[in-house]
Amino acid sequence: MYAKASRVRRDVIELVRAPSRTPLSESAKELLYVEQSGAMVPWDAALTPYMIEPMDTLKSRRYDSVIFVGPARTAKTVSLVDGWVMDTVARDRADMLIVQISEDKAREYSKKRLQRCFAASPQVRAALSPYGHDNNVHDIKTRAGNFLKVGWPSKTVFASSDWRRVALTDYDRMPPDIGGEGSGFILAGKRTQTFMSSGMVLAESSPGFEITDPGYRPATRHEAPPTLGILSLYNLGDRRLFMWQCPDCREWFEPGFELLQYDKEETDPARASKHVVIACPHCGSVYEEGQRVNGKPFKLQANAGGLWLPEGCTLDRAGRMHGEPRLTRTASFWQKGPTAAFQTWNQLVYKYVAALKVYDSTGDFKDLKATINVDQGNAFTPPRATERSAEGWASRRADLGVKVVPSWVRFLIATIDVQAGKERRFEVQVQGFGPGLESVIIDRFKIEKSRRQDPENPEKFVRVKPGVYDEDWDLITEKVVKKAYQIDDGSGRLMPILRTVCDSAGEDGVTDKAYAYFRRLKQEGLHRRFRLVKGSGRKGAPVIEERFPDNTGRSDRKAKVWGDVPVMFLNSDRLKDIASASLLRDEPGPRYIHFPDWLPERFFDELNAEERDAAGHWEKVAARNESFDLLHYAWSAIYWLKADKITDWDNPPLWAEAIDSNPEILDGSADCEVLAKPARRRRRSS
């Protein structure tokens, strides 16, 4: 078969045609298709008018980069990334790299989004190479010889190659440091640098990192709080905020979540979100989302008339801009949740109230962080994070007796941390829980002396070595697993420890000895009251996850395990969030922690020995953190027991019944180790 000369001429003319100067938002109307109800339909700028200016800025030579911060359901990825790709392939040809958050997401984006867009758009389809081997999942070639690569954050994706355009999607879900080479934004900028003013980097995302300084006060309303990720990039730019104009007073305001009005006293999400309005901060006029204004629903009309306002500028009532924007090569945009085209105000409030309810009842603010970041488009700081104080907790100590169980306690949890180095020991903490998971520290002690005599002084015993001696672990059975405490009601009854959780990691040999100890407990029939725990280290892991480790096929492991020992893998960051939230409750009630007056000052210093970093991970800021570590282990036992699911404390599981009906309670003659001292009361000063 021979090519026709006319066809060759047309193809050559198309290849050498000058790049299109059509604004990206106009080009997208002809080239971009989006999925709607199972069908591919043309992109409609009228639904997301706030995207027009950011899209058009991508083709401006005044900027090297465009940063877009916004909530979900704004069509930011469709408009900015998909629209940019279609224009690049069909009209403004260039080599382009798209970076998704993972290899799987890159594959999914290519197959489910790009391939469907290509198939739906005749102009784009015609601009692609006709050869099948030029169009695969990660590497796509055009007729003009340009490349479109769909990759993920790795050194190899960013290395060597130059790209005129780079798009980073969902930026705050990418690693902050890629292979030790720096952030994705820095690496992307290196790849476009060759093209000088025609190179462009796009980063878009909802916020994902926590505020590093909760007490910081921004100098202007345009400035984002100090945090890592997309908001730190936004602060580098001209800091544009999307503004609405009040139909009544004609003043401009930014429609943030804080302007939404709803029943804030209502804790039921459905009832709280039933009626939501927004109030103009200037005149107080109130508008419903669907209220007709000039013949259109209020939000649709407000978005259509909205304007992006850079820092340093103001808007008058006629919509004219005054002032000088920041001088920068980065155009940055920050959109908030109430403007999102595909998310209602009712949904925003419902998700927030529901997440707040979860936090109030569990202390876990994962859902609260997610809705503030992803739905509202705001930065997040843990509730009351500035109130952590060793002195404040120490001041709450009260005369609760010495290592006895208050009569309101329903069950006891023991936690053990294995300490290495010169001070090898088992550090033990016992915590009593009652209705609403209100708790009290019952005991704190060390197991540091073994039953082995000191060869140089037969009257003394040498220190335990958990990584060496099996018999040292057997001390846990005697001093913890079988231990019971006197109930402080004068009856002489005893409450045994219901569950014990113990660290299984540490210096060489500890894991092997820990697993061997569990097997011995199983032989004694005590294994159901004991679990080994280990930090998961996996992002997004469940709060707890029981597994049976088996590395018999691995030759690189020092500890050998055969899949016969259950281990609870912990999402330590989330459990420490929950423990921290319980510490921050300053009035007795659900999840409040009581401290007896015999606890030393160092106990409270250890509670304050860790802080959350900007990525949300708990890091040690002091050498001794045992109290806080043991506290989060106790919450792992709560989740193991599913005690966090108890909603009716008048009809709980048998082990959580009140003392008089609890089958776990023992009388004073029970055959168990009783190391608690008698109750002691101090004479209160008059």
KOLFIDREN-371984 format. One line per 2 residues: number of its first residue (from 1); for each residue x, y, z of C-alpha. Coordinates in steps of 0.2 Angstrom, whole numbers. Example, Ala and Ser with C-alpha at 12.3 -4.5 7.8 and 13.67 -1.06 7.14 Angstrom:
# residues 2
1	62 -22 39; 68 -5 36
***
This chain:
# residues 686
1	0 0 0; 7 17 -5
3	3 34 4; -6 48 -5
5	4 63 -7; -10 74 -1
7	-11 65 15; 8 66 17
9	7 85 14; -8 87 27
11	2 77 40; 18 87 37
13	9 103 39; 1 98 55
15	17 93 62; 26 109 59
17	11 120 63; 15 134 76
19	9 130 94; -9 135 98
21	-11 151 108; -29 147 112
23	-32 149 131; -32 132 139
25	-50 134 146; -56 138 128
27	-46 123 121; -53 111 134
29	-71 115 128; -67 107 112
31	-54 93 117; -59 88 135
33	-72 75 139; -77 69 156
35	-86 54 162; -104 57 168
37	-117 44 172; -106 31 162
39	-105 42 146; -91 53 140
41	-97 71 138; -89 88 134
43	-81 97 148; -92 112 154
45	-83 127 160; -100 134 167
47	-100 121 181; -82 125 187
49	-79 143 182; -66 145 196
51	-55 133 186; -54 145 171
53	-40 156 178; -29 143 185
55	-30 133 168; -26 148 158
57	-11 152 169; -3 135 164
59	0 143 147; 8 159 153
61	26 162 151; 26 174 166
63	26 159 178; 37 144 180
65	25 135 191; 6 134 195
67	1 128 213; -17 124 216
69	-24 120 233; -42 114 234
71	-54 102 242; -61 87 233
73	-76 88 221; -70 103 213
75	-64 95 197; -47 101 199
77	-38 86 192; -50 85 177
79	-48 103 173; -30 106 176
81	-22 89 172; -33 81 160
83	-37 97 151; -18 102 150
85	-14 84 143; -27 86 129
87	-21 103 124; -3 97 124
89	-6 81 114; -18 90 101
91	-12 108 100; 2 115 110
93	14 100 107; 27 96 120
95	35 82 130; 25 80 146
97	27 70 162; 12 66 174
99	16 60 191; 3 51 201
101	5 46 219; 10 27 216
103	13 15 202; -4 8 204
105	-13 25 203; -3 29 188
107	-9 14 179; -27 17 185
109	-26 35 179; -19 31 162
111	-32 17 159; -48 24 167
113	-45 43 163; -33 46 149
115	-38 32 137; -56 36 139
117	-53 54 135; -42 50 120
119	-56 38 113; -69 52 116
121	-60 66 108; -58 65 89
123	-45 79 88; -34 71 102
125	-36 53 95; -30 59 78
127	-15 67 86; -9 51 94
129	3 39 85; -7 26 75
131	5 12 80; 0 1 95
133	17 0 102; 18 19 104
135	3 19 116; 5 9 131
137	0 12 149; 14 23 155
139	22 29 139; 12 38 125
141	19 45 109; 10 57 97
143	11 59 78; 23 74 81
145	35 63 90; 32 70 107
147	31 59 123; 18 59 137
149	24 49 152; 13 44 166
151	24 40 181; 25 40 200
153	37 47 213; 53 39 211
155	71 44 207; 71 34 190
157	55 43 184; 63 60 188
159	80 56 183; 89 62 167
161	75 66 155; 70 84 152
163	51 88 151; 44 104 146
165	29 101 157; 27 91 173
167	10 89 182; 11 83 200
169	-6 76 206; -12 74 224
171	5 81 229; 2 80 248
173	0 61 246; 17 59 239
175	33 56 249; 40 73 255
177	58 67 250; 59 56 235
179	74 44 236; 84 56 246
181	84 68 232; 72 81 238
183	53 85 235; 44 81 220
185	42 99 216; 60 103 217
187	64 87 206; 51 93 193
189	58 110 192; 75 103 187
191	67 93 173; 59 109 166
193	73 121 168; 81 117 151
195	65 125 143; 67 142 152
197	51 152 151; 42 139 141
199	44 126 155; 30 124 167
201	27 113 183; 9 111 190
203	6 104 208; -12 101 214
205	-18 94 230; -29 96 245
207	-19 99 261; -12 84 269
209	1 89 282; -2 96 299
211	2 114 305; 19 114 312
213	16 129 324; -3 129 330
215	0 146 339; 6 154 323
217	-4 169 317; -3 173 298
219	2 191 293; -12 192 280
221	-28 182 277; -19 176 261
223	-5 167 270; -7 149 273
225	-1 142 291; 16 134 292
227	15 117 286; 24 105 273
229	17 100 256; 6 110 245
231	2 124 256; 21 128 258
233	22 129 239; 6 140 239
235	15 152 251; 29 154 238
237	17 161 225; 6 176 223
239	-7 168 235; -23 170 226
241	-40 167 235; -57 164 227
243	-69 178 232; -88 179 231
245	-97 195 230; -112 198 242
247	-128 202 232; -134 213 246
249	-119 224 251; -108 221 235
251	-93 218 246; -81 203 243
253	-77 189 255; -69 172 255
255	-82 158 257; -74 147 270
257	-81 133 280; -81 145 296
259	-95 156 287; -107 141 286
261	-121 142 299; -130 127 306
263	-135 120 322; -119 118 331
265	-127 112 347; -133 97 338
267	-122 81 338; -132 71 326
269	-125 74 309; -141 72 299
271	-150 85 310; -136 97 311
273	-134 97 292; -152 98 288
275	-152 117 286; -136 125 281
277	-133 143 275; -119 155 273
279	-118 173 280; -109 188 272
281	-96 193 285; -98 211 280
283	-117 214 281; -123 198 289
285	-135 193 275; -139 175 274
287	-140 164 259; -145 146 256
289	-136 136 243; -150 134 231
291	-158 150 234; -162 159 218
293	-152 175 215; -154 184 198
295	-163 168 192; -149 156 197
297	-145 145 212; -134 156 224
299	-119 145 224; -119 143 205
301	-121 162 203; -108 166 216
303	-95 155 207; -99 162 190
305	-96 180 197; -81 175 208
307	-64 182 206; -46 176 211
309	-38 189 222; -19 189 224
311	-11 195 240; -8 214 240
313	-23 217 230; -41 222 234
315	-58 222 225; -70 236 224
317	-89 234 222; -88 235 203
319	-76 220 203; -61 231 199
321	-44 225 206; -32 238 215
323	-15 236 221; 1 226 217
325	2 207 218; 17 198 225
327	32 198 213; 35 179 210
329	37 166 196; 24 155 204
331	5 157 202; -3 150 217
333	-22 147 221; -31 141 236
335	-50 136 235; -61 132 250
337	-74 119 252; -91 129 251
339	-87 134 233; -84 116 227
341	-96 112 212; -99 94 216
343	-101 95 235; -115 102 245
345	-115 113 261; -125 99 269
347	-113 86 265; -99 97 271
349	-107 100 288; -113 81 289
351	-95 75 287; -88 87 299
353	-101 84 313; -99 65 310
355	-80 66 312; -81 77 327
357	-93 65 335; -80 51 332
359	-67 61 339; -77 65 355
361	-81 47 358; -65 39 353
363	-51 52 354; -46 47 336
365	-46 62 324; -42 53 308
367	-59 57 301; -59 74 307
369	-42 78 299; -48 70 283
371	-64 80 281; -55 97 286
373	-41 93 273; -51 85 259
375	-68 92 261; -65 109 268
377	-48 112 259; -40 118 275
379	-25 114 285; -27 104 301
381	-19 104 318; -24 91 331
383	-37 98 344; -30 107 359
385	-13 101 353; -5 116 363
387	-11 110 380; 1 95 382
389	9 99 399; 18 88 411
391	15 100 425; -3 101 421
393	-5 82 422; 5 81 438
395	-7 94 446; -21 82 443
397	-14 69 455; -27 64 468
399	-27 53 484; -34 37 476
401	-26 25 488; -10 15 484
403	-11 3 470; -29 -2 473
405	-44 -3 462; -58 10 463
407	-75 2 464; -80 10 447
409	-67 1 438; -73 -14 427
411	-57 -22 421; -38 -20 421
413	-25 -19 407; -7 -22 409
415	6 -16 397; 25 -20 396
417	39 -11 387; 55 -21 385
419	70 -10 388; 87 -13 381
421	105 -7 384; 113 -5 402
423	96 -3 410; 88 -19 403
425	71 -22 411; 53 -25 409
427	43 -9 412; 26 -13 417
429	10 -1 419; -7 -7 425
431	-22 4 420; -40 1 426
433	-55 6 414; -73 9 419
435	-89 15 410; -85 26 395
437	-67 20 396; -63 32 410
439	-47 26 417; -35 26 431
441	-17 22 433; -16 7 446
443	2 2 446; 19 6 438
445	34 -5 442; 50 -13 434
447	55 -31 433; 73 -29 433
449	81 -42 444; 81 -60 438
451	82 -76 449; 100 -79 444
453	112 -75 458; 126 -63 456
455	142 -73 456; 152 -59 465
457	138 -57 478; 127 -72 480
459	115 -62 491; 110 -52 475
461	102 -56 459; 109 -50 442
463	99 -40 430; 86 -48 418
465	92 -50 400; 76 -52 389
467	86 -56 373; 96 -70 382
469	86 -79 395; 69 -88 393
471	67 -89 412; 68 -70 413
473	52 -69 403; 43 -81 415
475	44 -68 428; 30 -59 418
477	18 -74 421; 21 -72 440
479	22 -53 442; 9 -48 428
481	-2 -61 420; -7 -69 436
483	-7 -53 446; -23 -46 455
485	-26 -30 464; -37 -27 479
487	-53 -18 476; -55 -2 487
489	-72 -6 494; -66 -15 510
491	-73 -32 504; -56 -40 502
493	-61 -45 484; -48 -45 470
495	-48 -39 452; -36 -49 441
497	-27 -42 426; -39 -46 411
499	-27 -43 397; -8 -40 395
501	1 -33 380; 19 -33 378
503	32 -26 366; 40 -39 355
505	55 -29 348; 71 -23 354
507	89 -29 355; 95 -45 347
509	86 -60 354; 71 -51 361
511	59 -57 347; 64 -75 348
513	62 -75 367; 46 -66 366
515	38 -79 354; 45 -93 364
517	37 -86 380; 20 -85 371
519	22 -103 367; 25 -108 385
521	9 -97 390; -1 -107 378
523	5 -123 386; -1 -116 403
525	-18 -111 395; -14 -92 398
527	-11 -86 380; -28 -79 378
529	-24 -66 391; -8 -60 383
531	-3 -53 366; 14 -47 359
533	13 -31 350; 24 -23 336
535	23 -6 327; 16 -9 309
537	26 4 300; 14 3 286
539	5 19 280; -13 19 282
541	-13 3 292; -28 -2 303
543	-27 3 322; -23 -15 326
545	-21 -30 315; -18 -47 321
547	-6 -57 311; 4 -73 312
549	22 -69 306; 31 -83 296
551	48 -80 289; 53 -97 287
553	57 -94 269; 68 -79 273
555	87 -81 276; 90 -63 281
557	80 -63 297; 89 -65 314
559	72 -70 323; 64 -86 316
561	45 -87 317; 34 -101 310
563	17 -93 309; 11 -101 326
565	11 -85 337; -2 -71 335
567	6 -53 335; -4 -37 335
569	3 -25 323; -1 -7 329
571	-4 9 319; 6 18 333
573	3 35 327; -16 33 328
575	-15 25 345; -4 38 351
577	-17 51 344; -30 42 354
579	-20 41 370; -15 60 368
581	-33 65 366; -38 55 382
583	-24 65 391; -31 81 385
585	-48 79 393; -47 89 408
587	-64 84 417; -68 67 423
589	-79 58 411; -77 46 396
591	-59 43 392; -53 54 406
593	-37 48 415; -35 49 434
595	-18 50 442; -15 44 459
597	-4 55 470; 10 42 472
599	16 44 454; 33 52 453
601	36 68 443; 46 58 430
603	30 48 425; 22 64 419
605	38 70 410; 38 53 401
607	20 57 395; 26 73 387
609	41 65 379; 34 63 361
611	27 76 349; 19 75 332
613	29 81 318; 22 89 302
615	19 73 294; 8 67 308
617	21 55 316; 25 54 334
619	43 57 338; 53 57 354
621	59 74 360; 66 67 377
623	75 51 381; 62 43 392
625	45 40 385; 39 24 393
627	23 31 401; 17 37 385
629	22 21 376; 13 10 389
631	-2 21 388; -4 18 369
633	-1 0 371; -16 0 383
635	-27 7 370; -21 -7 358
637	-28 -19 371; -45 -9 371
639	-46 -11 353; -41 -30 354
641	-56 -32 367; -67 -21 356
643	-71 -11 372; -71 4 361
645	-87 -3 353; -97 -4 370
647	-111 9 370; -122 2 383
649	-112 1 399; -127 -6 408
651	-127 -21 397; -108 -24 393
653	-99 -40 390; -97 -50 406
655	-79 -45 408; -84 -27 408
657	-99 -29 421; -99 -19 437
659	-89 -27 451; -104 -35 460
661	-109 -45 444; -92 -47 436
663	-87 -65 434; -68 -61 434
665	-68 -54 452; -60 -65 464
667	-62 -67 483; -47 -64 495
669	-43 -82 496; -40 -84 477
671	-24 -93 472; -15 -79 463
673	-1 -67 465; -7 -52 475
675	6 -39 476; -5 -24 480
677	-3 -14 496; -18 -11 507
679	-28 5 504; -21 20 512
681	-29 37 514; -21 53 519
683	-29 64 532; -34 79 522
685	-29 96 529; -44 107 535
***
